[in-house]
């Protein structure tokens, strides 16, 4: 990379020194801000053919920035809250840059502050992607007792689509193991009971966990306990979710973009992924224990949004307009080292 531009030089100082030493920003905030500028550099190169070391403040005018935010929303699938996080990073840096080089940064600063925060649309259900589910299920440490419990808990919630309270209420006697897997009797809302089957993989770890706890012959024992209660509570599950989602966000800043993921997100995800896999919606209704098909129908809308997003990513990955140009682009762009996550 050639001599860095004023933009890159000030950005390096801002992220590497100012945020850490002067204002004491948290590591998570710094990672989030770095990712915002990584996206901007990617946009400038892929859409404007301007490599990182050639980006100037003058090029970051109002129309360019609006095009960038349109790009992350439509092509990257960013939510309103994520878009606002990226804008906040730009606003903060623009103020810093203008205070240090008024003439150079004035266009960037005046353009950034004209861009309105995006109003959040009607709150949609937070749904994990399949990739995010895989990441979550790998986070618990199996060596530790609580880590093993958490892994089985998260796996069973995804495999069963059960509500948090239904998971808390599960006892050994509610589960029947057989050569083909396991069947679970779930007591849902209104004391309605449903029988569902779970995958072989989840059956194995669930059966091993019950054996590990030595409760196979105790039908009234609850499957999941907390450190203080024989039966786990919903608030405990909420704490488990919060813990692992926090770690997942920190380690994967480009994923887990929703503001929060309550335990019910796992149920939403199970339903959406089943629909995407071609499972009839009536089957999903019975699997989830919905009283009305209208309730289940919500997942059709959720799933279509996810399908559109995945199709776009799939086409972009496997059918680039010019593969050789894409390879060369990676070599030419040279993301600055200070933006490494």
C-alpha positions in Angstrom: 0.0 0.0 0.0 1.3 3.5 -0.9 1.5 6.5 1.4 -1.9 6.6 3.3 -4.3 9.4 2.5 -5.3 12.0 5.2 -8.5 10.0 5.5 -6.7 6.7 6.4 -4.2 8.5 8.6 -6.8 10.2 10.7 -8.9 7.1 10.8 -6.0 5.0 12.1 -5.3 7.6 14.8 -9.0 7.7 15.7 -9.4 4.0 16.1 -6.0 3.0 17.4 -5.3 5.9 19.8 -8.3 8.2 20.4 -11.0 5.6 21.0 -8.8 3.5 23.3 -6.7 6.1 25.2 -8.7 9.3 25.1 -12.4 8.2 25.5 -11.9 4.7 26.8 -14.3 3.1 24.3 -15.1 -0.6 25.0 -13.5 -3.3 22.8 -17.0 -4.1 21.4 -17.5 -0.5 20.3 -14.1 -0.4 18.7 -14.8 -3.6 16.8 -18.2 -2.3 15.7 -16.7 1.0 14.4 -13.9 -0.9 12.6 -16.4 -3.0 10.9 -18.3 0.1 9.8 -15.2 1.4 8.1 -14.3 -2.0 6.6 -17.7 -1.9 4.9 -17.1 1.6 3.6 -13.7 0.7 2.2 -15.3 -2.4 0.6 -18.0 -0.3 -0.9 -15.6 2.3 -2.3 -13.6 -0.4 -4.0 -16.3 -2.6 -5.3 -18.7 0.2 -6.4 -16.3 3.1 -7.1 -13.1 1.2 -8.0 -11.2 3.3 -5.4 -8.7 1.3 -3.3 -8.3 2.0 0.4 -5.2 4.1 0.1 -6.8 6.4 -2.5 -9.9 7.3 -0.5 -10.1 10.9 0.3 -12.5 13.0 2.5 -13.6 14.9 -0.6 -14.9 11.6 -2.2 -17.1 10.9 0.8 -19.8 13.4 -0.1 -23.5 13.2 0.7 -24.5 11.2 -2.4 -21.7 8.7 -2.0 -22.6 8.1 1.6 -26.2 7.8 0.8 -25.3 5.2 -1.8 -23.2 3.4 0.8 -26.1 3.1 3.2 -28.4 2.0 0.5 -25.9 -0.7 -0.4 -25.6 -2.1 3.2 -29.3 -2.1 3.5 -30.2 -3.7 0.2 -27.2 -5.8 -0.6 -25.9 -6.6 2.9 -29.3 -7.0 4.5 -28.6 -4.6 7.4 -31.4 -3.7 9.7 -32.4 -0.2 10.7 -30.6 -0.5 14.0 -27.4 -1.8 12.3 -27.5 1.0 9.8 -27.8 3.5 12.6 -24.8 2.0 14.3 -22.7 2.4 11.2 -23.9 6.0 10.8 -23.0 6.7 14.5 -19.5 5.5 13.8 -19.2 7.9 10.8 -20.6 10.9 12.8 -18.2 10.3 15.7 -15.2 10.0 13.4 -16.2 13.0 11.3 -16.3 15.2 14.3 -12.8 14.0 15.4 -11.4 14.5 11.8 -12.8 18.0 11.4 -11.3 19.1 14.7 -7.9 18.0 13.5 -8.1 19.0 9.8 -11.0 21.3 9.2 -10.5 21.9 5.5 -9.9 18.3 4.6 -12.8 16.8 6.6 -15.4 19.5 6.1 -17.2 17.8 3.2 -17.3 14.5 4.9 -18.5 16.1 8.2 -21.2 18.2 6.6 -22.4 15.2 4.5 -22.6 12.8 7.4 -24.7 15.0 9.7 -27.3 15.5 6.9 -28.0 11.8 6.9 -31.0 11.0 9.1 -31.1 8.0 11.4 -33.3 5.3 10.0 -36.6 4.9 11.8 -37.0 1.3 13.0 -39.8 -0.4 11.3 -42.4 -2.5 13.1 -40.4 -4.8 15.3 -39.8 -8.1 13.4 -39.1 -11.3 15.1 -35.4 -11.9 15.6 -34.4 -15.0 13.7 -31.0 -16.7 13.6 -29.6 -17.8 10.3 -28.4 -21.4 9.9 -24.9 -20.2 10.1 -25.6 -18.3 13.3 -27.3 -21.4 14.9 -24.1 -23.4 14.1 -22.0 -20.7 15.8 -24.2 -20.6 18.9 -24.2 -24.4 19.4 -20.4 -24.5 19.2 -19.9 -21.8 21.9 -20.6 -23.8 25.2 -17.6 -25.5 26.7 -18.5 -29.2 27.0 -15.7 -29.7 29.6 -17.5 -27.6 32.1 -20.7 -28.8 33.8 -22.7 -25.7 32.9 -21.2 -25.6 29.4 -22.4 -29.2 28.8 -25.9 -28.3 30.1 -26.0 -25.1 27.9 -25.0 -27.0 24.8 -27.8 -29.6 25.3 -30.3 -26.9 26.2 -29.6 -24.8 23.1 -29.5 -27.9 20.9 -32.9 -29.2 22.2 -34.5 -25.8 21.9 -33.6 -25.6 18.2 -34.4 -29.3 17.5 -37.8 -29.1 19.2 -38.9 -25.5 18.6 -40.2 -25.6 22.2 -41.0 -22.5 24.2 -38.6 -21.6 27.1 -41.2 -22.6 29.7 -41.9 -25.9 27.9 -38.1 -26.6 28.1 -38.1 -25.8 31.8 -41.0 -28.1 32.4 -39.5 -31.1 30.7 -38.9 -34.2 32.8 -37.1 -37.5 32.2 -40.5 -39.2 31.9 -41.5 -36.9 29.0 -38.9 -38.4 26.8 -39.0 -41.8 25.1 -35.8 -43.0 23.4 -36.0 -45.5 20.6 -33.8 -46.8 17.8 -35.0 -44.1 15.4 -34.4 -41.2 17.8 -36.5 -39.8 20.5 -40.1 -38.6 21.0 -40.9 -35.8 23.5 -44.2 -35.1 25.1 -44.5 -31.4 25.5 -47.1 -29.7 27.7 -47.8 -26.3 26.0 -50.1 -23.4 26.4 -53.5 -24.2 27.9 -52.2 -27.5 29.1 -52.3 -28.9 25.6 -49.9 -31.8 25.0 -48.1 -32.5 21.8 -45.7 -35.3 20.8 -42.7 -34.4 18.6 -39.7 -36.2 17.3 -36.2 -34.7 17.4 -33.1 -35.4 15.3 -30.7 -38.2 15.8 -27.8 -35.8 16.7 -29.9 -34.0 19.4 -31.2 -37.4 20.6 -27.6 -38.6 21.2 -26.4 -35.6 23.2 -29.7 -35.5 25.2 -29.4 -39.2 26.1 -25.8 -38.8 27.0 -26.6 -35.8 29.2 -29.3 -37.6 31.1 -26.9 -40.5 31.6 -24.2 -38.1 32.7 -26.6 -36.7 35.4 -27.6 -40.2 36.4 -31.3 -39.5 36.3 -32.4 -42.1 33.7 -34.4 -43.9 36.3 -36.0 -40.8 37.8 -39.0 -39.9 35.6 -40.0 -36.9 37.7 -36.6 -35.2 37.6 -36.4 -32.2 35.4 -33.9 -32.4 32.5 -32.4 -28.9 33.2 -31.5 -27.5 36.5 -29.8 -24.3 37.6 -27.2 -23.9 40.3 -29.9 -23.1 42.8 -33.0 -24.9 41.7 -33.8 -28.5 40.6 -36.0 -27.0 37.8 -34.6 -24.3 35.6 -36.5 -21.0 35.3 -37.2 -19.0 32.2 -35.1 -16.2 33.5 -32.2 -18.6 33.7 -32.6 -19.5 30.1 -32.8 -15.8 29.2 -29.5 -15.3 31.0 -27.9 -18.2 29.1 -29.1 -16.8 25.8 -27.8 -13.3 26.6 -24.4 -14.8 27.6 -23.8 -16.7 24.4 -25.3 -14.1 22.0 -23.0 -11.5 23.6 -20.0 -13.8 22.9 -21.3 -14.5 19.3 -21.7 -10.8 18.5 -18.2 -10.0 19.8 -16.6 -12.8 17.8 -18.7 -12.4 14.6 -19.5 -8.6 14.2 -20.9 -9.1 10.7 -23.5 -11.5 12.1 -26.1 -11.4 14.9 -27.2 -8.0 13.8 -30.5 -7.8 15.7 -30.5 -5.7 18.9 -31.5 -8.6 21.1 -32.3 -12.3 20.8 -34.7 -13.6 23.4 -35.1 -17.3 23.9 -38.2 -17.3 21.6 -35.8 -16.4 18.8 -34.8 -20.1 18.7 -38.4 -21.2 18.2 -38.8 -18.6 15.4 -35.6 -19.9 13.8 -36.7 -23.5 14.0 -40.0 -22.7 12.3 -38.4 -20.5 9.6 -35.7 -23.1 8.8 -38.3 -25.9 8.6 -40.3 -23.8 6.1 -37.2 -23.1 4.0 -36.5 -26.8 4.0 -39.9 -27.5 2.4 -41.8 -28.8 5.5 -45.6 -28.1 4.9 -46.9 -25.3 7.1 -49.6 -27.5 8.5 -46.9 -29.9 9.8 -45.0 -26.9 11.3 -48.3 -25.7 13.0 -48.7 -29.1 14.8 -45.0 -29.3 15.6 -45.0 -25.9 17.3 -48.4 -26.5 19.0 -50.1 -23.5 17.5 -53.9 -23.3 17.9 -54.3 -21.4 14.7 -52.7 -21.8 11.3 -52.8 -18.0 11.1 -50.1 -17.8 13.8 -47.9 -20.2 11.9 -48.4 -18.2 8.7 -46.3 -15.4 10.1 -43.2 -17.6 9.5 -43.9 -17.7 5.8 -43.3 -14.0 5.6 -40.2 -14.3 7.8 -38.9 -17.1 5.8 -39.3 -15.4 2.4 -37.2 -12.5 3.7 -34.5 -14.9 4.7 -34.7 -16.9 1.5 -34.3 -13.7 -0.6 -31.2 -12.7 1.5 -29.6 -16.2 1.2 -30.3 -16.3 -2.5 -28.6 -13.0 -3.0 -25.6 -14.2 -1.0 -25.5 -17.5 -2.8 -25.6 -15.9 -6.3 -22.9 -13.4 -5.2 -20.7 -16.2 -3.9 -21.0 -18.8 -6.7 -21.9 -16.6 -9.7 -19.7 -13.5 -9.6 -19.8 -11.4 -12.7 -16.1 -12.0 -13.3 -14.3 -14.4 -11.0 -10.8 -13.4 -12.1 -11.6 -9.8 -11.4 -12.9 -10.7 -8.0 -9.7 -12.5 -7.1 -7.7 -9.6 -8.3 -9.9 -7.2 -6.3 -9.0 -8.9 -3.1 -5.3 -8.5 -3.9 -5.6 -4.9 -4.9 -7.8 -3.6 -2.1 -5.5 -4.4 0.8 -7.6 -3.6 3.8 -5.5 -1.5 6.2 -4.0 -3.5 9.0 -5.4 -1.2 11.7 -8.9 -2.3 10.6 -8.2 -6.0 11.4 -10.9 -7.4 13.7 
